[in-house]
Amino acid sequence: MNLTPDSALSHAPDDASKGNARTLANPAKWKSIGAFDSDEGEVVWGEITGSGGGVYHTRVEVDEPAFRCTCPSRKLPCKHSLGLLLLRAKDPSDFRAPPPEWALDEAADIDVQGLEIPVAWRSILKDETSKFYFKELEAFVSQERHKHTVYPPVGQEFVALDVVAPAEVKVFILGQDPYHGPGQAHGMAFSVRPGVAPPPSLGNIFRELRDDLGVPMPHNGTLMGWANQGVLLLNAVLTVRRGEANSHKSQGWEKFTDAIIKVVSAGDEPVVFVLWGNYAQKKEKLIDADKHTILKSVHPSPLSAHNGFFGSKPFSQINDALEKEGREPIDWASFEDE
């Protein structure tokens, strides 16, 4: 790899990270820095004191950039990793110290656990999961699970894909972020585990379903019965830190789920895409509107449901669109796994 300042900064997740990296690309900011050759090529490392007084260990593989840092940053790569790589691009002569033991151990801090894609989707998403950002995403999720409680539990990130194969998708309802309360998220947008009371947004969905089709409101919030009929309930971001909404945004999940939207849009069968709220509606550009039906309204959140979600009759509209295309309508009264 021909490392330049521009190529180093190309890994930054946002402009703020670039600015922070430029500040940290100064040897005076670091307690010690060095470099050595490994089986993966050149590795640079550094020790730096954080604003709270803790010392962070930063390790970057230069040739095929891979980043690791013990700081608590949610961003990947963090500002320390970017700053170290930028400093290496600007002046390799600064990296003279011999490597400490932690830098030599490429698995010293965490074991990266791969995110296992369900078999039915694996080949069609193979190119996406081989991209560098997805490897960074796997490292980020592993690091988060090592340090924090993360929902949904390990192995449940892709329940929505596991239940509905690409060729089986009839309805695609896009959510934003998993529930961040204990015992709620289980890998499907808006749905919660069997026996768990519906959160407010889901309660509003059930209220609208009752008013639209006369379906009695259930006492728990699992939507597995919908998924079993071909309703893909997918969040744009598939993991979250406990108690911190949107804590895993901008880490790569959005790129991955955008790819899933494109895959479904490119399929042979017409699908009904349901985009509730401004966030979901930004994804409309990824959908072939000539082939598919796109239904839009405000989000069912208590903050917005009274501004157009109530009375929008999405469930009857979905079934009308499916029947028009010769596809079996959804039995919206079937909630649980049967």
Disulfide bonds with the S-S distance in Angstrom:
none
